[in-house]
Amino acid sequence: MLVLGIETSCDETAAAVVEDGHTVRSNVIASQHDLHRPFGGVVPEVAARAHAERITALIDEALVKAHCKPREIGGIAVVNRPGLVGALLVGISAAKGLALAWDLPLVGVDHIVAHVYAAYLAGFHVYPHIALIVSGGHTCLYRVSGPGAMDVLGQTADDAAGEAFDKVAQMLGLGFPGGPALARCAEQGNPRAHAFPRANPNEKPGDSLVFSFSGLKTAVYYHLREPGKGARALRKLGDAERADVAASFQETACEILVEKTLAACRQTGIRDVAVGGGVACNRRLRALFAARAAQELPGGRVFFPPPDLCADNAAMTAGLGWHRLSQGERDALDLEADPTPKRQG
């Protein structure tokens, strides 16, 4: 069965066609980076408007690239949680309209669960495994027992890792999108130049799988602050110092992500790991995982989907939607947008 997937949870407009939950027939993504760059971050109203302008053309393109007609589509899957509510509503409205016009079943998909599913879509079919999802809005650890079947092991208590990358990049004047810009800058710096904190001082014993990046972000801010010049005044940096701060921050953030994931492996006895979300494209994170896993996960594997399946995309939406549809699940045309991530505890 062919499933059309639609993704508009943040600032990527995406549509895809996936066959039987595993064969990507098309995966079309339109970035909004140029629209948000002047503002230094994603503006929800701008994002929603851009989705509305692009979504019809993206769906048409996905069908053309998949070499299929609407009559060949067996169902429609759309991200309806979590995300920017205005952005979500654009995709949901488009999906409802097509489901009604084409007389097709509709299913809503959780964006974070879809990121977990991206590993399956990329060929990683090992169960159980530990999944780390790390992006601009989410940092979570899961025990995954099958496609779309998972339990939360740990999550962020405050800022997500990707958000911290973006905010530190903004402090350093590196532009938008901040994560890739900071990673490029960090390549020229010394990752041991500055000792930034690796743990939340308020973290309770036993909460070792709880992520916290607020303290790390604040430590960078105070390192950069210009004394006596007001709360928002930051020091002017030379290229070398800027690169050292970027590299030290990146090293600290990546070490936190790797250590928490390996802690989850130790606690569960599971040696196989899949990493997803936009920050999974970070080369330093991949290198640290490879080095630590070789020492601490004998016989295990750390899997990263290709970059186009790490970033927000509709192929993972369509793939996960196929599993729901194949199990007889359906959502009504009153499907609502839910902007809030489902948290544990």
N, C-alpha and C positions, 0 to 999 in steps of 0.2 A: 504493500500500500504506500502511495505517495502522500506525504504530509507537507503542507505549506506552513512554515514557521514565520512569525512576525515578532520583532524585538524593537521596542522603543522605550526602554526603561530609563535611559539617561540621555547621552548625547551622541549615540550611534543609531542611525536608522538602518534597519536590517531586515532582509527577507531571504528565505532559503527554502529549497525543496529537498527532502530527505526520504529515501526509500527504505522501508522496513526497519527504520530505526538505526541504520548503520551505514548506508551508502549515501554520501552527499552528492546530490545531483547538481545543486547550485548553492552558492552562499554569497550573497551580495550585501555589501556594507557601505554606507555613505557616512563619512566622518563630518563632524561639525567643528573641528578644531579651529578653523579659520574664523568662524562666527564668534567663538567664545574667547579667542586670544586677546582681543582688545580689553576684555574685562578681567583677565587673569584667572578665570575660572568659569564653570558652567553656570549660565543664567537660565533658570527654569523656564521662563516665558519664551526666551529665544529658542531654547531647545524644542519646546512643544510646537512652536510655529514652524520651525524647520522640518520637524517630523511630518506635520500636516501638509507641507508643500512637497515633500519628497516621497511619501509612503506609497502612493499609487504607482509612480514610475518604478520604484524599487521592486514592488510585487510583480509588475509586468516583466521587468528585467530578469527576476528570479525564474519566472515561468519559461521565458525564452531560453535562458541558459540551461535550464533543465530539460529542454526539448519536450515540453508537455503542454497540454491544453487544460483549461479549468475542469473539463469533464473527467480528466484522468486523476485529479486530486481526490483523495479519499477522506481527508479531514484537515482541519485548521487548528494550529496551536499558537497561542499568543502569550507573551509574558504579561501577567497581570499583577505581579508582586515580586519583590519590593521595588521601589524606584521613585522617581519624581512623578507625582500624581498627574500633572498635566501631560507629561510625556507618555505615561502609561495609557491614559485615556485615548490618545490618538491611535495607538496600535490596537487597543481593544475595540474601538469603534470601527476601524477598518476590518478587523477580523469578524466582528458581528455582521457587518454589512455583507461581506463575502459569504459567510455561512448561511445567511438568509437568502441571498441571491442565488447561490449555487446549491442550496439545499444540502449542506454538509454538516457533520458533527463538529462541535467546537469544544476545545479544552483550554483551560488556563494553566500556565506553567509558572513555577517559582523560579525566578532568575538565578538564585544561588544554587538551587538543586540542579539547574541546567548547567551551571559551571562545573559541578561535580560530574555530570553526565558527559561533558566534553571529552574526558579521558576515555570513556567507552567508545565514543564516536571516533576517536583517534586510534583505536585498536587495542586499548589497555583493558583486558577482560579478566583481571585477576581479582578474586574475592575470597575473603574480605581484604580490604585495604584501608589505609588512612588517607583521607583527602584533606589537603590544605587549600582553602579558597582565599585568595588574597588580592584585593582590588581597591579601587578608590573609596568604595562604600562599605566593604565587608572584609573581615578577617576571621575565619572560622576553621575549626578542625572537626572532622567527622569520621566515624567508623562506618564504612560503606560495605553493605552485605550483598548488594546487587544493583542493577541499573535503577536509580531513583529511590533506592531503599537505604536509609542511613540514619544514624543517631548522632546528635551533637555531643562532642567531647569538650570543646572549648570555643570561646568566642571573644570578641573584643569588649572590654569594659568601657571604652571611650572612643578614641579616634581609630579609624581603620589605618592600616599600613599605607595604602595608596594615598589617603588623605594627608598623612604626615609627609610623604614624599612631595606632594604638591605644595603643601604649606612651606616646607623648608626651601624648596626650589623658588618659591615666591620671595622668601626672605633674602635669598642669594641673588635675586634679580635674574633668574634663568629663563623666565618666560613660561608660556603655556603650550602644550601640556607639560606639567612640571616633572613627572616621573622620568620620562625618557631624557629630558634635558639634564636633570640632575645626574642620571647614570652616565651620560656622556662626559659631563664635567668631572665626575668622580674618577674617571679613567686616568686623569692627569694628576691626581692627588695621592696623598699618603693616608691610608685607612687607619693608621695608628697615631696620627698627629694629635687627635683630641679624644679624650676618654669620656664619652657620653654615657649616661646611665642605661643599664640594660634591664632593669626591673622596676616595677612600681613599688615605692616604699610602703604603700598601704596594702599591698597584696597579702592575703592571709596564707598561712602555711597550708599546703595541700591544694592551693589554687594554681598549680603550676601550668595549667593549660589555658589560663586566662591571659589574653593579650591586653597590653596597655601601651599606647604610643603617645599619649598626651604628655607624659613626663619627658620623654625623649625630645619631642617637638619643642617643649618649653625650655629645655636645657640648651638647645641650639639657639633659641631666641635670646636667652640671657647671655649667651656667649657672644652674640652679635650686637647686643644693645649698646648704644652710645651713652656712657654715664652722664647724667645731668642734662640730657637733651630731650627728655620726655619719653613717654611709654612707647611711642611708635618709632623713635629715631634709632636707626641701625647704623653701625659703622660702615664706612666705605672700605671695601676689600680689594686687594690686588688679586690678580688671576691665580697666583700660587696659593694664597690663603683660602680663596673661595673654593678651589679644587680640593684642598685639604679638609675643609669643613664638609663639603659634599661627600668626599670619600669616607670620612669618619662616621658621618650620619648613616650613609648607606651600609657600611660594614656593621654598625650596631643594629640597625633595623633587620638586616638579613640574618645576623646571628640569632636574634630573638626568634625570628620565624623558623629557622632551622632547629634551634634547641627545643622549642615548644613541640614541634612536630616529632622530633626524636623522642621526647618525653612521652608523647602519646603512644609511640611504638613500644617503648619500654613498658608502659602501663598495661597495654593490651596484648603484648606478645606478637603483634603483627609487624612484619618486616617490609611490606610493600607499601609504597606511597605514591599518590598522584597529586600534582600541584596544578591549580588552575586559577583563573582570574588574570586581569591585566598585568599585575606585578610579577606574575610567573614568567613574563618575557624578560625580566631583568637578568642580565648575564652573570652578575656577581652572585645573585641568589642561586642560580643554577650551578655555578662552580662550587659554592660552599656546600650545597646539598650533595654534589658528587663526591667531594672530599670526605665529608663526615659520614655519609652512608657507606662508603667503601670500608671505613673503620668500624662502624657501629651497627650496620645492618648486613651481616654476612649472609649471603644467599638471597638478599632482598633486592629491591629495585625501586628507584625513584624515577617516576615517569612525568614528563612535561608534554602536553599536547603542542602541536605547532602553533606559532603565534596567532594565526587567524582564528584558531579555536580557543585561545586564551582570552583575547579581547572579546568585548560584547559582540555577539553574533546570533543569527537566527537558526543556524544549523543545529546547535545544541538544543534550541527550543523545539524545533521540529522533531528531532530524534527522541527527546524525552516525551513529547506529545504523542508520538507513535505508540510508546509503551502504555500510556494512559488509554489511548483509543483502542488498542488491541486487547486490553483487559475489560472493555465495555464501558469505560468511564466516559461521561459526557458532562458538559456544563451548559446551563441554560443561557438564553440571550440576555438575561439580567446580570451576567457576570460583572463583578465590580473590580475596580482598581484598589489595591491595598498597598500603600506606600511604605508600610512599616515592616522591617524584617522580623521574622518569628525568632524570638530569643528564648533561651533556656534559663530558668531560674528567675 
